[in-house]
Amino acid sequence: MQNNARVKTDYLFLNQSALAGTYLYSSRNSS
């Protein structure tokens, strides 16, 4: 159970990082 929560947290963290990376990349590209 704890391991499952760990995986879910890691997935959320990676997803957030991907979103931030895409946002930074697109904002840097537009300028």
C-alpha positions as CSV (number, residue, x, y, z in Angstrom):
1,M,0.0,0.0,0.0
2,Q,2.8,2.4,0.9
3,N,4.7,1.5,-2.2
4,N,1.6,2.3,-4.3
5,A,1.4,5.7,-2.7
6,R,5.0,6.3,-3.4
7,V,4.6,5.5,-7.1
8,K,1.6,7.8,-7.3
9,T,3.6,10.6,-5.7
10,D,6.5,10.1,-8.1
11,Y,4.1,10.1,-11.0
12,L,2.5,13.3,-9.9
13,F,5.9,14.9,-9.4
14,L,7.1,13.8,-12.9
15,N,3.9,15.0,-14.5
16,Q,4.3,18.4,-12.8
17,S,7.9,18.6,-13.9
18,A,6.8,17.8,-17.5
19,L,4.2,20.5,-17.4
20,A,6.6,23.1,-16.0
21,G,9.2,22.1,-18.6
22,T,6.7,22.4,-21.5
23,Y,5.6,25.8,-20.2
24,L,9.2,27.1,-19.9
25,Y,10.1,25.7,-23.3
26,S,7.0,27.3,-25.0
27,S,7.5,30.6,-23.2
28,R,11.2,30.7,-24.2
29,N,10.3,29.8,-27.8
30,S,7.8,32.6,-28.2
31,S,10.2,35.4,-27.3
